[in-house]
């Protein structure tokens, strides 16, 4: 639910209404499961101040649930994935590794502690960073989801005329994601991200394979990747942390060359 709302927040907008989209295996699951899912969605919408205006449901062999969200924003204030400048700093607001952790959960190998922590973080709305960054010179923003950090950063730099450099050691990561990654618990989506975008990414030799997987890891309801004017980067991070976005970190910057490439340093 939170990830559906993030698409509006990432563009600087305010979500107003939502519709449920449900596929449910009636023959294989109790309706009580569906009731709990829908109630969870309602609770998250209530937290966001969003009205549920209807929905659509179908019977399917596989359980699926999501939201179609509509929001509002002034046309002059829309944030896109482009519009950034050389020297702009890159800020990430949530740790990476939920794809790997979810794979460990499916395999019954994840600890109760990381299940609780990752679930809480995935359910956490990106409303606060959206509100905080309104007061700063933010040039571009996107939410980090299924394409992973590097996949979404590629979306931003490709055809922009600029590149980016990031410091792997500065990027917030769930420690457990590294542990599970070393066990080979990497989702197919992460491998697909790597195959699709690896030609745009150059890693230092010091970057180990697990770190590379984490940077491509397909996230569920990840944080924002914000491109902000250099002078505003540290104040924005400080404000985000003061407002409870504790993992907000400067992880890199926009560079003039190599164009449309991402350099990953240790």
C-alpha positions in Angstrom: 0.0 0.0 0.0 2.7 2.4 1.0 4.6 1.8 -2.3 1.5 2.9 -4.4 1.3 6.1 -2.5 5.0 6.8 -3.0 4.6 7.4 -6.7 2.6 10.5 -5.9 4.8 11.6 -3.0 8.0 11.3 -5.2 6.6 13.8 -7.7 5.9 16.3 -4.9 2.2 15.6 -4.9 -0.4 14.9 -2.3 -2.4 11.6 -2.7 -6.1 12.2 -2.4 -8.0 9.1 -3.5 -7.3 5.4 -4.1 -9.0 2.4 -5.5 -8.4 -1.2 -4.4 -7.2 -3.7 -7.0 -7.6 -7.3 -5.8 -7.0 -10.7 -7.3 -8.0 -13.5 -4.8 -8.0 -17.3 -4.9 -11.4 -17.9 -3.5 -11.1 -21.7 -3.7 -7.7 -21.8 -1.8 -7.9 -19.1 0.8 -10.4 -18.1 3.5 -12.2 -14.8 3.0 -10.8 -13.8 6.4 -7.4 -13.4 4.7 -8.9 -11.0 2.2 -10.6 -9.0 5.0 -7.3 -8.6 6.8 -5.6 -7.4 3.7 -8.2 -4.9 2.9 -8.3 -3.7 6.5 -4.5 -3.2 6.3 -5.0 -1.1 3.2 -7.7 1.0 4.8 -5.4 1.6 7.9 -2.6 2.8 5.7 -4.9 5.1 3.6 -6.3 6.5 6.9 -2.7 7.2 8.0 -2.1 9.0 4.7 -5.4 11.0 4.8 -6.5 9.3 1.6 -10.1 8.4 0.7 -10.9 4.9 -0.7 -13.4 5.5 -3.5 -14.0 2.0 -4.7 -12.1 -0.8 -6.4 -12.1 -3.9 -8.6 -11.7 -7.6 -7.7 -11.3 -10.7 -9.7 -10.9 -14.4 -8.8 -7.3 -15.6 -9.6 -5.1 -18.5 -8.7 -2.5 -16.1 -7.2 -3.2 -13.5 -4.5 -2.5 -9.9 -5.6 -3.4 -6.6 -4.0 -2.6 -3.0 -4.8 -3.9 0.5 -5.1 -4.5 2.9 -7.9 -3.8 6.3 -6.4 -4.7 9.8 -7.6 -3.1 12.9 -6.2 -2.8 16.6 -6.8 0.1 19.1 -7.4 0.6 22.5 -8.8 1.9 22.1 -12.4 4.9 24.4 -11.6 6.0 22.2 -8.7 6.1 18.7 -10.3 9.2 16.8 -9.6 10.4 14.4 -12.4 13.4 12.1 -12.8 15.2 14.7 -14.8 16.1 18.4 -14.4 19.2 17.8 -12.2 22.6 19.5 -12.6 26.3 18.5 -12.3 27.3 18.8 -8.6 23.8 18.0 -7.3 24.0 15.6 -4.4 22.2 12.2 -4.2 20.3 11.4 -1.0 18.8 8.0 -0.2 16.2 7.8 2.6 15.7 4.1 3.3 18.2 1.2 3.5 18.6 -1.3 0.7 18.1 -5.1 0.8 14.3 -5.8 1.1 14.3 -8.0 -2.0 17.0 -10.3 -0.6 15.3 -10.2 2.8 11.9 -11.1 1.3 13.5 -14.0 -0.5 14.9 -15.2 2.9 11.4 -14.8 4.4 9.9 -17.0 1.7 12.6 -19.6 2.3 11.9 -19.6 6.1 15.4 -18.4 6.9 14.8 -14.9 8.1 14.9 -14.0 11.8 11.8 -12.6 13.5 13.8 -9.4 14.2 14.5 -8.6 10.6 11.0 -9.6 9.5 9.6 -7.1 11.9 12.1 -4.4 11.0 11.9 -4.8 7.3 8.1 -5.0 7.3 7.9 -1.8 9.5 10.2 0.0 7.1 8.3 -1.1 4.0 5.0 0.0 5.5 6.5 3.4 6.4 5.0 6.1 4.3 7.3 8.4 2.2 5.1 11.3 3.2 7.6 12.8 5.6 10.5 13.1 3.1 8.0 14.5 0.5 7.0 17.2 2.9 10.5 18.0 4.2 12.0 18.4 0.7 9.5 21.0 -0.2 11.6 23.6 1.6 14.8 22.8 -0.3 16.1 23.1 -3.8 15.3 19.6 -5.0 15.8 19.2 -8.8 14.7 15.5 -9.3 13.3 12.6 -7.3 12.2 9.0 -7.7 11.2 6.2 -5.3 13.5 3.1 -5.3 11.4 0.1 -6.0 11.5 -2.9 -8.3 14.4 -1.7 -10.5 16.7 -1.3 -7.5 18.9 1.6 -6.6 21.1 1.4 -9.7 18.2 0.6 -12.0 16.3 3.7 -10.9 19.4 5.8 -11.0 20.0 4.6 -14.6 16.5 5.8 -15.4 17.5 9.3 -14.2 20.9 9.6 -15.9 20.3 7.8 -19.2 19.4 10.4 -21.9 20.1 13.2 -19.4 23.6 14.2 -20.7 25.1 13.6 -17.2 26.4 10.8 -15.2 26.6 10.0 -11.5 29.0 8.7 -8.9 28.1 6.9 -5.7 30.0 5.6 -2.7 29.0 2.1 -1.9 30.3 2.5 1.7 28.0 5.4 2.4 24.8 3.6 1.3 22.5 2.4 4.1 22.0 -1.4 3.9 20.2 -3.9 6.1 23.1 -6.0 7.6 20.9 -9.1 7.3 20.6 -8.5 3.5 24.4 -8.9 3.2 24.2 -12.1 5.3 21.4 -13.6 3.2 23.0 -12.4 0.0 26.2 -14.3 0.9 23.9 -17.4 1.2 22.7 -16.9 -2.4 19.2 -15.7 -1.4 18.9 -13.2 -4.3 15.6 -12.8 -6.1 15.3 -13.2 -9.9 14.3 -9.6 -10.2 17.6 -8.5 -8.9 19.5 -10.6 -11.5 17.2 -9.2 -14.2 18.0 -5.6 -13.1 21.7 -6.3 -13.3 21.4 -7.9 -16.7 19.4 -5.0 -18.1 21.4 -2.1 -16.7 25.0 -3.4 -16.0 26.3 -1.8 -19.2 25.7 1.6 -17.7 27.5 0.9 -14.4 31.2 0.7 -13.7 32.3 -0.8 -10.4 35.6 -0.4 -8.6 37.4 -3.7 -8.4 37.0 -3.5 -4.6 33.2 -3.8 -4.8 32.4 -7.4 -3.9 29.7 -9.4 -5.7 27.2 -9.2 -2.8 27.4 -5.4 -2.7 26.8 -5.3 -6.4 23.7 -7.5 -5.9 22.4 -5.3 -3.1 22.8 -2.2 -5.3 20.7 -3.8 -8.0 18.3 -5.5 -5.5 14.6 -5.2 -6.4 13.1 -3.2 -3.5 9.6 -3.3 -2.1 8.4 0.2 -0.9 11.9 1.6 -0.8 12.9 5.1 0.0 13.4 8.2 -2.1 16.4 8.9 -4.3 16.7 12.7 -4.2 18.9 15.0 -6.3 19.4 18.3 -4.5 21.5 21.4 -4.9 24.9 21.0 -3.2 24.4 23.7 -0.6 21.1 22.1 0.5 22.3 18.5 0.8 23.5 18.5 4.4 20.6 20.7 5.7 18.1 18.4 4.0 19.6 15.3 5.5 19.7 16.9 8.9 16.1 17.9 8.6 15.0 14.4 7.4 16.7 12.8 10.3 15.2 15.2 12.8 11.8 14.3 11.4 12.4 10.6 11.9 13.9 9.6 8.5 16.9 8.2 10.3 18.6 6.5 7.4 18.7 9.5 5.1 22.2 9.8 3.7 24.2 11.5 1.0 25.4 8.7 -1.2 26.9 10.5 -4.3 26.6 13.3 -6.8 25.8 14.1 -10.4 28.9 14.4 -12.7 29.4 15.9 -16.1 31.3 12.8 -17.4 31.3 10.0 -18.2 27.8 10.9 -19.6 24.9 8.6 -18.9 27.1 6.3 -16.8 27.2 5.4 -13.1 30.5 5.0 -11.3 30.4 3.0 -8.1 33.4 3.6 -5.7 34.1 1.7 -2.5 
